[in-house]
């Protein structure tokens, strides 16, 4: 479909707009029409490397280096890219709907949007997750918060792990986090509490994804070198599929 000049870090698909969006360490987004072979992919320049991308029903959230976060209106993005028919690389300048700086102090690892289109969560290398809302009013921005997670006390020392993955449940609106400690936890973003934590996986959790009906959670694990070991043994990279009970990922209500 297109070729980035550096590693492609994140790829997302919007069925509503028929768009495939990829973000790269070459500081660009590539916008593709999946069902149109004659469509020239659009290239959107960005100020920093892309670390993670997530879609809500109407928005695209791009988390980058230097703690930068750009939020694009999905429909406007599709419209402007559809009107551009230049030859590759077909670079177009599109102003984000919002420009933000991450409320977390350290490098962003993941971003995931709420299915109800109200906000998103981000995570960092320093064992923290932040929850924010798209509404830019002071009242909504005062609701944003961050919390510590994926940390262990080892012989009296607080060991902090990166939070590598986030995923919102498509039905209940709760979210899962996965860390370098090999653990996956479920959280209620509105009640600000942990719902449950699963057994430890054999390696660092690298990726999380719920099925569209919310009945399954896929967990990708891979050595993340948190233990200082650089060798990857055969079979260390795995995908686990967990079947969820009817209320397993349901929130517990506001405190």
C-alpha positions as a Markdown table, in Angstrom:
| # | Residue | x | y | z |
|---|---|---|---|---|
| 1 | Unk | 0.0 | 0.0 | 0.0 |
| 2 | Unk | 2.9 | 2.4 | 0.9 |
| 3 | Unk | 6.4 | 2.3 | 2.3 |
| 4 | Unk | 7.7 | 4.2 | 5.3 |
| 5 | Unk | 11.4 | 5.3 | 5.4 |
| 6 | Unk | 11.7 | 3.9 | 9.0 |
| 7 | Unk | 10.0 | 1.4 | 11.2 |
| 8 | Unk | 6.1 | 1.4 | 11.0 |
| 9 | Unk | 5.2 | 1.5 | 14.6 |
| 10 | Unk | 1.4 | 1.4 | 14.6 |
| 11 | Unk | -1.4 | 0.6 | 12.1 |
| 12 | Unk | -5.1 | 1.1 | 12.7 |
| 13 | Unk | -8.2 | 0.6 | 10.5 |
| 14 | Unk | -11.5 | 2.6 | 10.3 |
| 15 | Unk | -14.3 | 0.6 | 8.8 |
| 16 | Unk | -16.6 | 3.6 | 8.9 |
| 17 | Unk | -14.3 | 5.7 | 6.7 |
| 18 | Unk | -12.5 | 2.8 | 4.9 |
| 19 | Unk | -9.1 | 4.1 | 6.0 |
| 20 | Unk | -5.9 | 2.3 | 7.0 |
| 21 | Unk | -3.6 | 4.6 | 8.9 |
| 22 | Unk | 0.0 | 3.8 | 9.6 |
| 23 | Unk | 2.4 | 5.8 | 11.8 |
| 24 | Unk | 6.2 | 5.5 | 11.6 |
| 25 | Unk | 9.5 | 6.5 | 13.2 |
| 26 | Unk | 10.0 | 8.5 | 10.0 |
| 27 | Unk | 7.7 | 11.1 | 11.6 |
| 28 | Unk | 4.8 | 10.6 | 9.2 |
| 29 | Unk | 1.3 | 9.2 | 9.0 |
| 30 | Unk | 0.3 | 7.4 | 5.8 |
| 31 | Unk | -3.4 | 7.4 | 5.0 |
| 32 | Unk | -4.7 | 4.6 | 2.7 |
| 33 | Unk | -8.1 | 3.6 | 1.2 |
| 34 | Unk | -8.3 | -0.1 | 1.7 |
| 35 | Unk | -10.9 | -0.8 | -1.0 |
| 36 | Unk | -9.6 | 1.6 | -3.7 |
| 37 | Unk | -6.5 | 0.4 | -5.6 |
| 38 | Unk | -6.3 | 3.7 | -7.5 |
| 39 | Unk | -6.2 | 5.8 | -4.4 |
| 40 | Unk | -2.8 | 7.5 | -3.9 |
| 41 | Unk | -1.8 | 7.2 | -0.2 |
| 42 | Unk | -1.5 | 10.6 | 1.6 |
| 43 | Unk | 1.5 | 11.4 | 3.7 |
| 44 | Unk | 1.1 | 13.7 | 6.7 |
| 45 | Unk | 4.3 | 15.1 | 8.2 |
| 46 | Unk | 4.6 | 15.1 | 12.0 |
| 47 | Unk | 7.0 | 16.8 | 14.4 |
| 48 | Unk | 8.2 | 13.5 | 16.0 |
| 49 | Unk | 8.4 | 9.7 | 15.8 |
| 50 | Unk | 5.1 | 7.9 | 16.1 |
| 51 | Unk | 4.8 | 5.6 | 19.1 |
| 52 | Unk | 1.1 | 4.7 | 19.1 |
| 53 | Unk | -2.1 | 5.4 | 17.3 |
| 54 | Unk | -5.7 | 4.8 | 18.3 |
| 55 | Unk | -9.2 | 5.4 | 16.8 |
| 56 | Unk | -12.4 | 6.5 | 18.4 |
| 57 | Unk | -15.6 | 6.6 | 16.4 |
| 58 | Unk | -14.8 | 10.1 | 15.2 |
| 59 | Unk | -11.1 | 10.8 | 16.1 |
| 60 | Unk | -7.6 | 9.7 | 15.5 |
| 61 | Unk | -5.2 | 10.1 | 18.4 |
| 62 | Unk | -1.4 | 10.0 | 17.6 |
| 63 | Unk | 1.1 | 9.7 | 20.5 |
| 64 | Unk | 4.6 | 10.7 | 19.6 |
| 65 | Unk | 8.1 | 11.3 | 21.0 |
| 66 | Unk | 8.7 | 14.4 | 23.1 |
| 67 | Unk | 5.3 | 13.6 | 24.8 |
| 68 | Unk | 3.4 | 15.2 | 21.9 |
| 69 | Unk | -0.2 | 14.1 | 21.2 |
| 70 | Unk | -2.1 | 15.1 | 18.1 |
| 71 | Unk | -5.9 | 14.5 | 17.8 |
| 72 | Unk | -7.4 | 14.5 | 14.3 |
| 73 | Unk | -11.0 | 14.6 | 13.3 |
| 74 | Unk | -11.4 | 11.3 | 11.4 |
| 75 | Unk | -14.1 | 12.5 | 8.9 |
| 76 | Unk | -12.1 | 15.6 | 8.0 |
| 77 | Unk | -9.0 | 13.5 | 7.6 |
| 78 | Unk | -10.8 | 11.2 | 5.2 |
| 79 | Unk | -12.3 | 14.1 | 3.2 |
| 80 | Unk | -9.0 | 16.0 | 2.8 |
| 81 | Unk | -7.0 | 12.9 | 1.9 |
| 82 | Unk | -9.7 | 11.9 | -0.6 |
| 83 | Unk | -9.5 | 15.3 | -2.4 |
| 84 | Unk | -5.7 | 15.1 | -2.7 |
| 85 | Unk | -4.6 | 13.2 | -5.8 |
| 86 | Unk | -0.9 | 14.2 | -6.2 |
| 87 | Unk | 1.7 | 11.6 | -7.1 |
| 88 | Unk | 3.6 | 9.9 | -4.3 |
| 89 | Unk | 4.6 | 10.8 | -1.7 |
| 90 | Unk | 1.5 | 13.0 | -1.9 |
| 91 | Unk | 2.4 | 15.1 | 1.2 |
| 92 | Unk | -0.5 | 17.1 | 2.6 |
| 93 | Unk | -0.6 | 19.5 | 5.6 |
| 94 | Unk | -3.5 | 19.0 | 7.9 |
| 95 | Unk | -3.9 | 20.9 | 11.2 |
| 96 | Unk | -4.9 | 18.6 | 14.1 |
| 97 | Unk | -8.2 | 19.0 | 15.8 |
| 98 | Unk | -6.2 | 19.4 | 19.0 |
| 99 | Unk | -2.5 | 19.5 | 20.0 |
| 100 | Unk | -1.7 | 18.3 | 23.4 |
| 101 | Unk | 1.2 | 17.4 | 25.6 |
| 102 | Unk | 1.0 | 14.2 | 27.5 |
| 103 | Unk | 0.2 | 14.6 | 31.2 |
| 104 | Unk | 2.7 | 11.9 | 31.9 |
| 105 | Unk | 6.3 | 13.0 | 32.5 |
| 106 | Unk | 8.1 | 10.1 | 30.7 |
| 107 | Unk | 8.0 | 8.6 | 27.2 |
| 108 | Unk | 4.6 | 7.4 | 25.9 |
| 109 | Unk | 4.3 | 3.7 | 25.2 |
| 110 | Unk | 0.6 | 3.3 | 24.3 |
| 111 | Unk | -2.6 | 5.2 | 23.6 |
| 112 | Unk | -6.2 | 3.8 | 23.4 |
| 113 | Unk | -9.5 | 5.6 | 22.8 |
| 114 | Unk | -12.7 | 5.1 | 24.7 |
| 115 | Unk | -15.4 | 3.4 | 22.6 |
| 116 | Unk | -18.0 | 6.0 | 23.6 |
| 117 | Unk | -15.8 | 8.7 | 21.9 |
| 118 | Unk | -15.4 | 10.7 | 25.1 |
| 119 | Unk | -11.6 | 10.4 | 25.7 |
| 120 | Unk | -8.5 | 8.2 | 25.8 |
| 121 | Unk | -5.9 | 6.7 | 28.0 |
| 122 | Unk | -2.1 | 6.9 | 27.6 |
| 123 | Unk | 0.7 | 4.9 | 29.3 |
| 124 | Unk | 4.4 | 5.5 | 29.9 |
| 125 | Unk | 7.7 | 3.8 | 30.5 |
| 126 | Unk | 7.5 | 4.8 | 34.1 |
| 127 | Unk | 4.6 | 2.6 | 35.2 |
| 128 | Unk | 1.8 | 5.1 | 34.9 |
| 129 | Unk | -1.5 | 5.5 | 33.0 |
| 130 | Unk | -3.3 | 8.7 | 32.4 |
| 131 | Unk | -7.0 | 9.1 | 31.5 |
| 132 | Unk | -8.2 | 12.2 | 29.6 |
| 133 | Unk | -11.2 | 13.6 | 27.8 |
| 134 | Unk | -11.6 | 15.2 | 24.4 |
| 135 | Unk | -13.8 | 18.0 | 25.6 |
| 136 | Unk | -11.4 | 20.9 | 26.1 |
| 137 | Unk | -13.6 | 22.8 | 28.6 |
| 138 | Unk | -12.0 | 23.4 | 32.0 |
| 139 | Unk | -14.7 | 21.2 | 33.7 |
| 140 | Unk | -13.7 | 18.2 | 31.5 |
| 141 | Unk | -10.0 | 18.8 | 31.8 |
| 142 | Unk | -10.2 | 19.0 | 35.5 |
| 143 | Unk | -11.5 | 15.4 | 35.5 |
| 144 | Unk | -8.3 | 14.0 | 33.9 |
| 145 | Unk | -6.1 | 11.9 | 36.2 |
| 146 | Unk | -3.1 | 9.6 | 36.3 |
| 147 | Unk | -2.2 | 6.6 | 38.5 |
| 148 | Unk | 0.7 | 4.3 | 39.2 |
| 149 | Unk | 0.6 | 0.6 | 38.1 |
| 150 | Unk | 2.7 | -2.3 | 37.0 |
| 151 | Unk | 5.2 | -1.9 | 39.9 |
| 152 | Unk | 6.6 | -4.5 | 42.3 |
| 153 | Unk | 8.4 | -4.3 | 45.6 |
| 154 | Unk | 11.5 | -6.5 | 45.3 |
| 155 | Unk | 13.5 | -6.8 | 48.5 |
| 156 | Unk | 12.4 | -3.4 | 49.6 |
| 157 | Unk | 13.0 | -1.7 | 46.3 |
| 158 | Unk | 10.1 | -0.3 | 44.1 |
| 159 | Unk | 10.7 | -1.8 | 40.7 |
| 160 | Unk | 8.9 | 0.2 | 38.0 |
| 161 | Unk | 7.9 | -1.5 | 34.7 |
| 162 | Unk | 6.8 | 0.1 | 31.4 |
| 163 | Unk | 3.1 | -0.1 | 30.6 |
| 164 | Unk | 3.4 | -1.4 | 27.0 |
| 165 | Unk | -0.2 | -1.9 | 26.0 |
| 166 | Unk | -3.7 | -0.5 | 26.6 |
| 167 | Unk | -7.1 | -1.6 | 25.2 |
| 168 | Unk | -10.7 | -0.5 | 25.9 |
| 169 | Unk | -13.5 | -3.0 | 26.1 |
| 170 | Unk | -15.9 | -2.2 | 23.3 |
| 171 | Unk | -19.0 | -2.9 | 25.3 |
| 172 | Unk | -18.3 | -2.0 | 28.9 |
| 173 | Unk | -15.8 | 0.8 | 28.4 |
| 174 | Unk | -13.4 | -0.5 | 30.9 |
| 175 | Unk | -9.8 | -1.0 | 29.8 |
| 176 | Unk | -6.9 | -3.4 | 30.1 |
| 177 | Unk | -3.3 | -2.6 | 30.7 |
| 178 | Unk | -0.3 | -4.8 | 30.1 |
| 179 | Unk | 3.2 | -4.2 | 31.4 |
| 180 | Unk | 6.8 | -5.3 | 31.4 |
| 181 | Unk | 6.1 | -7.2 | 34.6 |
| 182 | Unk | 4.1 | -9.8 | 32.6 |
| 183 | Unk | 0.8 | -8.8 | 34.2 |
| 184 | Unk | -2.5 | -7.7 | 32.7 |
| 185 | Unk | -5.0 | -5.7 | 34.8 |
| 186 | Unk | -8.5 | -4.5 | 34.1 |
| 187 | Unk | -9.5 | -1.0 | 35.2 |
| 188 | Unk | -12.7 | 1.1 | 35.5 |
| 189 | Unk | -11.8 | 4.5 | 34.1 |
| 190 | Unk | -14.8 | 6.3 | 35.6 |
| 191 | Unk | -14.7 | 4.7 | 39.0 |
| 192 | Unk | -10.9 | 5.1 | 39.1 |
| 193 | Unk | -10.4 | 1.5 | 40.4 |
| 194 | Unk | -8.9 | -1.8 | 39.4 |
| 195 | Unk | -11.4 | -4.5 | 38.6 |
| 196 | Unk | -9.0 | -7.4 | 38.6 |
| 197 | Unk | -5.5 | -8.6 | 37.7 |
| 198 | Unk | -4.7 | -11.8 | 35.9 |
| 199 | Unk | -2.0 | -14.4 | 36.6 |
| 200 | Unk | 1.5 | -13.5 | 35.5 |
| 201 | Unk | 2.4 | -14.3 | 31.9 |
| 202 | Unk | 5.8 | -15.8 | 31.0 |
| 203 | Unk | 7.2 | -12.6 | 29.4 |
| 204 | Unk | 6.6 | -8.9 | 29.1 |
| 205 | Unk | 3.1 | -8.0 | 27.8 |
| 206 | Unk | 3.6 | -6.3 | 24.4 |
| 207 | Unk | 0.1 | -6.0 | 23.0 |
| 208 | Unk | -3.5 | -6.2 | 24.0 |
| 209 | Unk | -6.7 | -6.3 | 21.9 |
| 210 | Unk | -10.4 | -7.1 | 22.7 |
| 211 | Unk | -12.5 | -8.8 | 20.1 |
| 212 | Unk | -15.3 | -6.6 | 18.5 |
| 213 | Unk | -18.0 | -8.3 | 20.6 |
| 214 | Unk | -15.9 | -8.0 | 23.8 |
| 215 | Unk | -16.0 | -11.8 | 24.5 |
| 216 | Unk | -12.2 | -12.4 | 24.0 |
| 217 | Unk | -9.0 | -10.7 | 25.0 |
| 218 | Unk | -5.8 | -11.4 | 23.0 |
| 219 | Unk | -2.6 | -10.9 | 24.9 |
| 220 | Unk | 0.7 | -10.8 | 23.0 |
| 221 | Unk | 3.8 | -11.5 | 25.1 |
| 222 | Unk | 7.5 | -11.0 | 24.2 |
| 223 | Unk | 10.7 | -10.6 | 26.1 |
| 224 | Unk | 11.1 | -6.8 | 26.7 |
| 225 | Unk | 14.6 | -7.0 | 28.1 |
| 226 | Unk | 13.5 | -5.6 | 31.4 |
| 227 | Unk | 15.6 | -8.3 | 33.1 |
| 228 | Unk | 18.7 | -7.2 | 31.2 |
| 229 | Unk | 18.9 | -10.4 | 29.1 |
| 230 | Unk | 19.2 | -9.8 | 25.4 |
| 231 | Unk | 18.7 | -13.4 | 24.2 |
| 232 | Unk | 15.2 | -14.5 | 23.0 |
| 233 | Unk | 14.6 | -18.2 | 23.5 |
| 234 | Unk | 12.5 | -20.3 | 21.1 |
| 235 | Unk | 8.8 | -20.1 | 21.9 |
| 236 | Unk | 9.2 | -17.0 | 24.1 |
| 237 | Unk | 7.0 | -14.9 | 21.8 |
| 238 | Unk | 3.4 | -16.0 | 22.2 |
| 239 | Unk | -0.2 | -15.0 | 21.9 |
| 240 | Unk | -2.8 | -16.0 | 24.5 |
| 241 | Unk | -6.5 | -15.8 | 24.0 |
| 242 | Unk | -8.7 | -15.4 | 27.1 |
| 243 | Unk | -12.4 | -16.0 | 26.9 |
| 244 | Unk | -14.2 | -13.5 | 29.2 |
| 245 | Unk | -17.2 | -14.1 | 31.4 |
| 246 | Unk | -20.3 | -12.0 | 30.9 |
| 247 | Unk | -19.4 | -9.6 | 33.7 |
| 248 | Unk | -15.7 | -10.2 | 33.9 |
| 249 | Unk | -14.8 | -6.9 | 32.3 |
| 250 | Unk | -17.8 | -4.9 | 33.6 |
| 251 | Unk | -17.1 | -1.9 | 35.8 |
| 252 | Unk | -17.9 | -1.9 | 39.5 |
| 253 | Unk | -19.6 | 1.5 | 39.6 |
| 254 | Unk | -18.5 | 4.9 | 40.9 |
| 255 | Unk | -17.0 | 5.1 | 44.4 |
